[in-house]
């Protein structure tokens, strides 16, 4: 989650008027800025010639902060794409790579779908090391392009991807996200088992999975899962009983502390068994287990044989965006210690602005400088902050979905008036 804070250094005019570091001339109109500067010069001139009192008039810092449904506070999601590597994806592999690039670009730039994401492609049946993790620009590995997730964030903080596996993507430039490898397994496809193995043995050390992020799994396949309930890999036969799906569903949910609302599963698989080679030029199996996983984990189902890949990924992005409306923000972070008596908080919801009182039941209180706290408290603790000056929202004052808030304050120790 990122709270954009407008910060700039204002000059000292003469001897008598100083605008403290980090304070902002409120950007409501250009005339206000001009009037502020004229007033500053006038006061400075009076002071220089001894014709008036000395004045110290700090301006309030004005910080706009938004809830997770908006562009400036992207919540976190870790996306695992399980890609068919048995040959069935071959006809659309290059096209799929283009659409994945567009998918990541949309998550990075579309205000209605913005997320702080980690993204990785895992071969559906091949157990191999994870060497490429793609991220939004809220990961400090982006260097000069980094967008800090909250005021005062330090590069390399919690949730940063291991530099050894960090990879960038360029909008419009195709990356080989999906590589075609014929595993030689024939109709055997231990996709769910391989997913679990990857999470357990391949993700540790990469920084991909974050405890304070949602987990989304996307399957692209023309086959059907043949995993065992024991998680030992390939079974001798193919069983479609619900215990298999329940085993892997419960595994994913347990990875998020037992909270199923923190997991989404999306299946882009064949709806029917096709044996005449008309599923993208190949035969296909009905991906029933994958579809059942999607049903049980709040995701969506798509028919990879008949639906456009670009449309599928765009719809997944929209589905993820819709989940942001569930999120509840408990804390606002500001970039410096405030003079508490000067804090004002305004909540904006559905086009209406409401002044939030200082109240521990249905208002705000100043929590001071906190370490290792979560900005979102529902549906799971999300967007961990290593340290920052925090305003806590209580009861009805908490931000829900697309709600926004504006915080205005003077810095700690600031005084107003004529001396």
SEVODO-917079 format. One record per residue: residue in one letter; x negated, y, z of N, C-alpha, C in turn. Coordinates in steps of 0.1 Angstrom, whole numbers, plus 2048, in hexadecimal, padded with zeros to 3 digits. Atoms other than C-alpha are relative to their C-alpha. Example, Ala and Ser with C-alpha at 12.3 -4.5 7.8 and 13.67 -1.06 7.14 Angstrom:
% residues 2
A7F77F48007857D384E7F780C800
S8097F58007777F584780880B808
% end
This chain:
% residues 419
X7F77F48008008008007F780C800
X8087F48017F28227F780880C802
X7FA7F37FE7FC8448047F780A7FA
X8087F68067EF85E7ED80080D808
X8017F47F77E387C8017F980B7F7
X8067F58087DC89D7EE7F780780A
X80A7FA7F77BC8AA7FD7F78097F7
X80A7F88077A68C77F27FA80A80A
X8067F67F778E8DF80380480E7FB
X7FC7F280379A9038057F5809805
X80B7F77FC78191F80680380880D
X7FE7F67F577C93782480080E7FA
X7FF7F280578795A81B7FC80A80A
X8057F67F777397482C7FC7FA80D
X8038057F376E97085180C7FB808
X7F58027F879196F85E8097F57FD
X7F680A8047A495484B7F97F47FB
X80680C80479A93084980B7F67FD
X7F780B8037AD9138397F87F3803
X80980B7FC7A08F384A7FF7F67F5
X80380B8097918D683780C7F67FF
X7F580A8027AC8BF82880E805800
X7F27FA8007C98D782B8038037F2
X7FB7FE80E7DE8DC80C80980C800
X7F67F68037EF8FB7FF80B7FA7FA
X7F58098048118ED7FA8038037F1
X7FF7FF80E8168E67D580E8017FB
X7F27FF80583A8F17D28018097F4
X7FF7F780B83490D7BA7F38077FE
X80C7F98038189207A980080E807
X7FF7F37F98259417B87FC7FF80F
X8048017F28219337DB7F17FF802
X80F8008007FD92B7D47FA80E7FE
X8057F28027F794E7C680380980C
X7FD7F87F580995E7E37F77FD80C
X8098047F57F494A7FC7F28067FE
X80D7FA8037D49557EB80080F802
X7FF7F27FE7DF9797EA80080480E
X7FF7FD7F17E897980F7F27FD806
X80D8037FA7C69698177F680B7FD
X8097F58047B398380480380D808
X7FC7F47F97C799F8147FB7FF80F
X8048027F27C09918377F1801801
X80E7FF7FF79C98D8307FA80E7FE
X8057F28027989B182380280880D
X7FE7F97F47A89BE8437F67FD80B
X8098047F67919AA8587F28057FE
X80E7FB8037719B48467FF80F804
X8017F27FD7799D984B80580480E
X7FC7FD7F27859D686F80D806802
X7F47F98007A79E286780C7F8805
X7F58097FC7BB9C58747FB7F5809
X80480B7F77BB9A788C7FA7F57F8
X80580C8067A898888580B7F5800
X7F58098017BF96C87A7FA7F27FC
X80380D8047BC94687880D7F97FD
X7F38058047D99388657FF7F37F8
X80180D8087D691385B80D7FD7FA
X7F38058067EF9058438017F1802
X7FD80E7FD8008E48497FC7F77F5
X80380A80A7F48C583880D7FA7FC
X7F38058058108B88227FD7F37F9
X80380E80580E89281B80D7F97FD
X7F48088058288808067FC7F1801
X80380E7FF82A85B80D80D7F97FC
X7F48078068418427FD8017F1804
X7FE80E7FD8508208047FC7F77F5
X8058098098468017F28077FF7F2
X7FA80180D85F8047D67FB80B7F6
X8047F580884D8227C87F27FF7FB
X80D80180782D8297B47F580280A
X80C7FD7F88178367D07FE7F780C
X80380A7F681A81A7E98027F27FB
X7FE80D8068167FA7D67FE7F580B
X80280B7F781C7DC7ED7F77F57F9
X80A80A8058057BE7E98077F37FC
X7FB80D80580B79E7D57F47F97FA
X80A8088067F47827CC8077F67F6
X7F980780B7FE7727AB7F77F57FA
X80780C8057F374F7A18077FB7F3
X7FA80480D7F974677C7FB7F27FD
X80480E8037F97207778027FE7F1
X7FF80180E7F271C7527FD7F27FB
X80180D8067F76FD73E7F37FE7F9
X80D8038067D56EE7348007F37F9
X7FF80D8077E26CF7238018007F1
X7FE7FE80E7E56DD70080D8067FC
X7F37FB8048096E770080180F7FF
X8007F180080070C7057F98057F4
X8097FC80B7E970C6E680780A7F6
X7FA7F780A80271C6CD80280F804
X7FD7F27FC80873B6E27F580580A
X80A7FC7F67E773D6F67FC80E7FE
X8057F28037DA75D6E580B80A803
X7F57F77FE7FC76D6E680380180F
X7FE8007F180076370B7F6809807
X80A7F77FA7DF77471380380E7FE
X7FC7F28027EB79470380B80480A
X7F47FD7F880B7937177FC80180F
X8057FF7F27F878C7387F980D802
X8077F37FE7E37AB73280B80B801
X7F57F67FF8047BF72D8077FF80E
X7FA8037F28127AF74D7F880780B
X8087FA7F67F47BB76180080F7FF
X7FF7F28027F57DD75180D806806
X7F37FB7FB81A7E175A80080080F
X8018007F28137D777E7F780C805
X8097F67FC7F87F177F80580E7FD
X7FD7F280480880F76E80F803800
X7F27FD80082E80C76D80580380E
X7FC7FC7F383C82078A80B7F7807
X7F68087FA85980878E7FC7F2803
X80580D7FE8437E97907F2800806
X80D7FE7FB8247F57A17FD7F780C
X8038097F58137DB7B87F1801802
X80E8037FD7F17D77C97FE7F17FE
X80080E8037EB7B67B87F27FA7FF
X80B8098047D279A7B68067F67F6
X7FA80980B7D67847977F57F67FC
X80A80A8047C576378E8087F57F8
X7FA80B8087CB7487747F97F3804
X80580D7FC7C872477F8057F57F6
X7FC80A80A7C87077668097F6807
X7F58087FA7E66F176D7FB7F3805
X80480D7FC7D46D076F7F27FE802
X80F8017FF7AF6D87727FC80780D
X8057FB7F379F6DD7947F28067FD
X80C7F98037846F778E7FF80C809
X8037F47F87747147A080780C7FA
X7FA7F380478573679F7F580A7FE
X80B7F780376E74E78D80480E7FC
X7FB7F380578476B78280D803808
X7F47FA7F979C77F79880280E7FB
X7FD7F38057AD79D78A80880880A
X7F97F97F67BA7B979F80580E7FB
X7FD7F28027CB7DB7A07F5809804
X80B7F67FD7B67FA7A580080380F
X8017FE7F27BD7F87CA7F67F8807
X80B8077FB7A07E17CD7F38087FD
X80C7F780177F7F47D37F57FB7F7
X80A80480B76C7DE7BA8018087F4
X7FE7F780C77A7F67A07F680C800
X8097F57FF76080F7AC80680E7FF
X7FB7F38017678327A080E8017FC
X7F28018037898277948097FC80B
X7F98057F579381B7B680A80A805
X7F67F87F97B38287C58027FB80E
X7FF8047F27B18267EB80E7FC804
X7F38047FD7CF8137F980780880B
X7FA7F77F67D482C8157F680B804
X8097F57FC7C584D8227F57FB809
X80B8037F77A38478317FB7F17FE
X80480E80379F8238227F18007FD
X80F80280277B8168217FF7F67F5
X80380A80B76E8048027FC7F3806
X80380D7FB76B7DF8088087FC80C
X7F88037F47867DE8228087F37FE
X7F980D80179E7C18298077FE7F3
X7FA80380C7AB7B080A7F98037F3
X8087FE80C78F7B97F37FB7F37FA
X80480C80778679F7D97F17FF800
X80E80280076478F7DA7FA8057F2
X8057FB80D74F7A27C07FB7F67F6
X80580A8097427827B280B7FA7F6
X7F58058087657797A480980B7FB
X7F87F480477379C79F7FE8027F1
X8007FD80E77C7A377B80A80B7FD
X7F77F580478B7C276A8077FC7F3
X7F980180C7A47C374E80280E7FA
X7FD7F38077A97DE73480D7FF7F8
X7F38008077CC7E67287FE7FF7F1
X80080180E7D17DB7047F47F77FB
X80B8088047B17C67038027F2805
X7FC80D7FC7B87A17037F47F9808
X8098077F87A678D71E8047F17FF
X7FD80E8017A376771D8057FB80D
X7FB8047F37B976273B8037F1800
X7FC80E8017C674072F7F67F97F6
X8098088097AD7277218067F27FE
X7F980D8037B97087107F67F5802
X80980B7FE7A96E871D8097F4800
X7F880C8007B86C67147FB7F780B
X8058087F47B56B47368007F17FD
X80080E8037BB6927268097F880A
X7F78077F77D668A74080D7FC7FA
X7F38048077F168572680C806807
X7F37FB7F98136887377FE80280F
X8037FF7F28036897597FD80F803
X8027F27FD8056AD76880280380F
X7FF7FD7F17FD6B178D7FE80F803
X8017F27FF8046D678B80180680E
X7FE7FB7F28116DC7AE7F57FB809
X80B8057F87F76C67BD7F38087FE
X80C7F88037DB6D97AB80180E805
X7FE7F37FA7EB6FA7B77FC80080E
X8038017F27E86EF7DB7F17FE802
X80E8027FF7C46E27D67F880D7FD
X8077F38037BA7047C680180980C
X7FE7F77F57C97177E37F77FC80C
X8088057F47B87017FD7F18017FE
X80E8018017966FD7EE7F98097F6
X8067F780A7917167D280180F803
X7FE7F27FC79F7377DF7F780580B
X8087FB7F578C7398007F28057FB
X80D7F980476E7517FB8028097F5
X7FE7F780C77D7637DD80780D804
X7F97F47FC79277C7F080D8017F9
X7F37FF8087B07747DA80C800809
X7F48007F77C976A7F47FF80980C
X8007F67F57D278580D80C7FC80A
X7F58037F67E677E82D80B80A800
X7F67F58007F879F8298068037F3
X7FB7FF80E80479980580B7F67FE
X7F780B8068217877F47F87F77F8
X80680A8098187687E180A7FD7F5
X7F880380B8267637BE7F97F67F7
X80680B8098207437A98088007F4
X7F980180D8287427847FB7F47F9
X80480C8088277217708048027F1
X7FE80180F82372174A7FD7F27FC
X80380E8038276FD73E80B7FB7F7
X7F78078088376E77248027F2806
X80080D7FA8346C973C80980080D
X7FA8017F38426BD75D7F67FB80B
X8098037F58316BA77F8017F1803
X80080E7FC8276967897F87FF80D
X8088007F381769F7AB8077F680A
X7FB8087F681B6887C980380980C
X7FC7F97F482B6937EA7F480180A
X80C8007F780A68A7FC7F680A7FC
X80A7F68047F76A47E87F47F97FB
X80C8078047DE6897DD7FD8017F1
X8027FF80F7E26917B880A7F97F8
X7F78068097F167C79D8067F3805
X7FA80C7FC80B6627A58017F67F5
X7FF80B80A80F64179380B8027F7
X7F47FD80883164B78780580E802
X7FB7F37FE84666A78480D800808
X7F48007F785E6717A080580E801
X7FA7F280087668E79F80980280D
X7F87FF7F488468A7C27FD80E807
X8027F37FA8886AA7D67F580180A
X80B8007F686E6A07F07F38067FA
X80C7FB8068526A97D88018107FF
X7FF7F280085F6CC7D280080680D
X8007FB7F28666D17F77F2800806
X80D8007FB8436C77FF7F780C7FC
X8087F58048336E17EA80680E802
X7F97F47FC84D6FB7F17FC80480E
X8037FD7F28476F88167F1804802
X80E7FC8008226FA8107FE80E7FD
X8017F180482571C7FF80680980B
X7F97F87F683D7298197F780080D
X8088007F482671E8367F38087FE
X80C7F780380973182580480E804
X7FC7F27FD81E75082D80880080E
X7FB8007F282674785180E7FB801
X7F380580084673584980B8097FB
X7F77F68058567538398027FE7F1
X7FE80380E86574881780280D7F8
X7FE7F380786D76D80E7F38067FB
X80E7FB80484777280A7FB7F87F4
X80480880B8457597EE80A8007F4
X7F780080C85275A7CA7F97F57F6
X80580A80984F73D7B18088027F3
X7FA7FE80D85674278B7FC7F57F7
X80380B8098597267728038047F2
X7FE7FE80E85472B74D7FC7F37F9
X80280E80585870774180B7FC7F7
X7F680580A86C6F272980D7FC808
X7F38037FA8916EF7328047F27FD
X7FC80E8048956CE71F7F47F87FC
X80A8098068816B07148018017F1
X8007FE80F8776B86F07F57F67FA
X80980A80686869C6DB7FE8017F1
X8027FE80E86A6AA6B87F680B7FC
X80A7F680284E6C36BC80480E7FD
X7FB7F38038636E26BC7FE80A80C
X8037F67F58576F16DD7F28067FD
X80D7FA80483C7086CF7F77F77F8
X80880A8088326EC6B87FC7F4807
X80380C7F882F6D26D380C7FA806
X7F68067F88446BA6E67FF80680F
X8007FB7F284E6C370A8087F7809
X7F88067F685B6B572A80880B807
X7F87F67F88776C673F7F880280D
X8077FD7F48656D875B80880180C
X7F68007F587E6CF7767FA80480D
X8067FD7F38676D17947FD80F801
X8047F280085A6F378A80D809801
X7F37F87FF87E7007858067FF80E
X7FB8017F28886F27A77F880880A
X8087F77F886B7047B780480E7FF
X7FC7F28038767247A780E803807
X7F37FE7F989A71F7B47FE80180F
X8018017F288E7187D77F880C806
X8087F57FB8767367D980380D7FA
X7FC7F38038897537CD7FB8067F3
X8067FB80C8797557AB80A8007F4
X7F780180B88774F7887FB7F57F6
X80480A80988773676C8018057F1
X8017FC80E87E73A7477FE7F47F7
X80280B80A87E7237287F48047F7
X80C7FC80885B72571A8017FC7F1
X7FE80580E8677136FA80880A7F8
X7F77F780788072E6F17FF80E803
X8007F27FC87974E7047F28067FD
X80C7F980385F7686FA7F780180D
X8097FF7F48407677117FF80E806
X8007F27FB83F78D71380C803808
X7F37FE7F886378E71E8007F980D
X8008087F385D7737387F780880A
X8097F97F683F78674880680D804
X7FA7F37FC8517A774780B7FE80A
X7F58037F786F7987587FB7FC80E
X8078047F38587897737FC80D807
X8057F37FA8497AC77980C807805
X7F47F97FB86D7BA77C8057F980C
X7FC8087F487679E7947F880380C
X8097FD7F48587A57AA80480E805
X7FD7F27FC8617CA7A980D801809
X7F38007F88847C37B67FE7FC80E
X8028047F38767B27D47FA80B809
X8057F57F88667D27DF80B807807
X7F57FA7F98887DF7E88037FA80D
X7FE8067F38887C78057F780580B
X80B7FD7F78697D581580480C809
X7FE7F67F686A7EB8347F3805806
X80C7F97FC84F80483D80180580E
X8007FC7F28478098617F780C803
X80A7F57FD8288208607FD8087F4
X8057F680A81E83F84D7F1803805
X80E7FD7FD7F884684B7FD80D7FB
X8047F38047EA86984B7F0800801
X80E8008027C68728437F780680B
X8087FA7F57BC88486380980180C
X7F97FF7F47C688988780980C800
X7F87F48017E48A088980280780E
X7FA7FA7F47F08B98A380E7FC801
X7F380880080E8A48AE80C809800
X7F57F87FF8248C18B68048077F2
X7FD7FA80D8228CD8928057F67F5
X7FC80B80A82C8AC88180F8027FC
X7F380180484B8AC86C8017F57F6
X7FE80B80985888E85980D8017F9
X7F37FF80887288F83D8017F37F8
X7FE80C80788186F82F8098037F4
X7F87FE80C88E86F80B8067F27FC
X7FA80C8048A785480180C8037F7
X7F57FE80A8BD8527E280380F7FD
X7FF7F28038B68767DB80480A80B
X7FD7F87F48BF8837FE7F4800809
X80A7FE7F68A689281680580280E
X7FB8007F28AA88D83B7F4803809
X80B7FD7F689489C8578007F580B
X80180B7F688887F86E7FB80680D
X8047FA7F38878898937F57F8806
X80A8077F886B8808AB8087F880A
X7F78087F887D8638BC7FB7F17FF
X80580E7FF8738408C780A7F57FC
X7F580A8048948308BD8038017F1
X7FC7FF80E89E83E89B7F980C7FA
X8087F58058828568937F17FC7FF
X80E80380185C8598937F980380D
X8097FC7F58418598AD7F27FF7FA
X80D80080481C8608A97F87F4807
X80680C7FA80983F8AE7F1802803
X80E7FE7FF7E684E8AD7F87F97F6
X8088088097C983D89D8017F1803
X7FE80E7FE7D08188987F67F87F8
X8098098077BA7FB88D8087F37FC
X7FB80D8047C57DD87980F7FF802
X7F28007FE7EA7E48768067FF7F1
X7F980280D8047DD85A80A80B7FE
X7F77F68038177F884880E7FB7FE
X7F38068028347E183E8027F680B
X7FD80A7F68457CD85980A7F67FD
X7F680980485F7BB8458007FF7F1
X7FC80D7FA8647A18357F47F9807
X80C8057F98407998407F780C803
X80A7F67FE8247AE84F7F88017F4
X8077FE80D8157BD8307F880D7FF
X8087F58027FB7D68257F980480D
X8087FD7F47E27D58417F780C7FE
X8097F47FF7CF7F584A7F67FD80A
X80B8037F77AD7F185A80080B80B
X8007F57F77B181386B80580D7FA
X7FB7F38057C383486880980780A
X7F77F97F77D884F87980E7FD7FB
X7F38068047FB84187A80C807806
X7F37FB7FB81E84F87E8097F37FF
X7F780C80083683388880E8047FF
X7F27FE80285983287C8087F5807
X7F88087F887582389180E7FF7FB
X7F280180389881588A8038047F2
X7FB7FB80D8AA82786E7F68097F9
X80A7F780788C83D8677F77F87F7
X8098088088798208578038027F1
X7FD7FF80F8758228318037F37FB
X7FC80C80788780881D7FF8017F1
X80080080F87F8007F97FA80D7FA
X8047F480787D8207E580180D808
X8007F47F78818388037F28067FF
X80C7F980086685280480080980D
X8027F77F48588688217F680B7FD
X80A7F58018468898237FC80480E
X8057FD7F38308918417F880D7FF
X8087F38008248B58497FB80180E
X8067FF7F380D8BD8667F480A7FF
X80D7F97FF7F08D38727F67F7806
X80A8097FA7CF8C387B7FF80280F
X8027FF7F17C78BB89F7F780B804
X8087F57FB7BB8D98B280380D7F9
X7FE7F48087C88F289880A809808
X7F77F67FA7D99128A58058097F5
X7FA7F680A7F092A89380280D808
X7FD7F37FA7F794E8997F480A7FF
X80A7F68007E396E89D7F980180D
X8088007F47C69708B57FA80E802
% end
